[in-house]
């Protein structure tokens, strides 16, 4: 059975009401038939729901679908993508451990590794993500964890997943890959050797900007440790959000195909525009890692960037002339969204850190939506033309 079919047909067991659509299990706790059943479930001698901080039918259904899509053994859902990132690190790392991470990470991930885990004596070395030699040179005797995004946020840098997985196997490390931009429709890092695959489900897993959520999928032994941490610290996903996200997965294949088609057409149309220094998109032949993108991605995804001449001032002028695109720090919506990373999502990084990963004052991240691509092309072209004319 194809994944597209499974994403639609996997669902929680029907109740005595014989419902076709899975109901919402908006309950904080569950009852036991007798005290002995409660004892057996708590002792893990039998399976069963206890408390929605631990498990819930809606959350379980969502996780089952995500593990199926990512080709992983097990998984766990969280209240947000950053909760998923943090839980994976906090559960698996301990005092004295060392992390090697790509420089090209989402701003909050860098804050966790630079200002939070450091409180517990965990250190991190940042490397040029597509330079495998740098990764290997950064590995120390106490290194335990490799962490990267591919494509990265916002610069769309790619990691050679096969090469980095070979490196982690050589040194017996844990490899965690943030797969948020690609989604499991476009790439499945576990197939290349990743141990953990992390998502902000808020983005393309939802796809309509409605709810927050995060998920970690991966090796069963690692998920067991993360589950222990989450069970006792409580970053759980709400049943309502899980219900929304599970329903969203029924359409993720169709959505990502159209997102990718629109993004490729918009990037192609804007490439060479006189108002821009550059346009970047994984499936444009001008992308420096185009061949790698074609190797490990089925499509180019929904995200593109453009570097506007004149920096922040011209970007601001352009934003005022856009008629369709929204201005927001989020992404993954049916509606096209632009973000200025240097002043928002990555503003807490130093100027030097931003420069190292290509975040200029003129960089604009475009999360291309599902509107008519002809309308989007016309809107961006007129907004850029007016901005540089002022």
C-alpha positions, 0 to 999 in steps of 0.5 A: 500500500502506498504511503499516500493511501496510508496517510489517509487510512491509518486511524485510531480504532473505531468506537462502538459508535462506528464513526467514519472520522476519528473523534476528538479525545478531549480528556485529561485521563482515562479510567481502568476496569479495576485496580488490577488493570491500572496496576498492569498498565502502569507496570507496562505489563499491558498497553493502555491509556493512562493520562493525556500527558503520556498518551492519547488516541489522537496523538498516537494516531498522528505519531503512527502516521509520521513514523510511517511517512518517515520510515522510522521505528517509533516517535513522540509528539510535542507541543511545538517543534522547539520542544521536540528539538530540546527534548531530543537533546536533553534526553540523550545528552549529559554533562560533559557531552559534546555536540557538532552542529551545522552553523546553518540552523534555525535561530532558536536551535542555536540559542538552545545549544549556545545558551541553555545546554551549556548550563549543564556542561554540554558544549557545541562546535559549529561547522560548515554543514556541507564540508564533511571534513569540517564535521570529522575534524570537529569530533572529539572523544566526548562527542555524542550528537550530530545535528543539522537541518537540510535544507537549512532555515533560511539559507537553503543549504543542504547536508549530504545525508549519506556522507554525514550518516557514514561519519556518525556510523564510523564514530558511533554517534547519534545523528539528528536531522531537522526535516521541517523544510523538506517533509517526509514527502520530499526526503526521508533522512532515516533512509540515509542513516539518520537516527532521529528525524525532527519536525516543527509540525506547525509548518508543512505537517499542518499546512494551514497555519492553525496549530503548533506541534512538534514530532521526533521520529527515529530509533526505538531505543532513542525514542524510549529515552526521549519518552521518559524525559517527556513523560516527566517534564510534560511538553505534550501535544494537545489532542486537538492539535494532534487531530488537526495534524493527523487530518492534515497528513491526508493531504500532505502529498498533494500540498507539497507537490503543488507548493514545490511546483509554485516555488520552482516557477516563482524562483525561475521567474524572479531569477535575474530580476534587476532588483535582486542580487540572487535567488536561491532554490534547491531545484534551480540549476544555479543552486550550488548544491543542485546535484545533491538536491536532485540526489536526496530530494524528490522535489525542491520544496516550498521555500525559496530566498531572494537577496534584495539589492539595497538591503533592509530599506528596499525590502521594507519598501517592497513589503508595503507594495505586496498585495498577496503575500503575508508578512510573518515569521511563520511558514508552511501555510497555504498562503504565501509568506515572506520573512526578513530573517535578519530582523526577526527569526535570526535577529538574536544572532550576531552579525558575524553569525548571520554572515557565516550562513548567508543571512544578509540584510537584503535576504527575504525568505519566501514560503511559497503558498498555493495561490495561482503562481501567475498571480504570485509572479506578477505581485512580486515583480510589481512590488520589486519594481516599485521598491527600486523606483522609489 
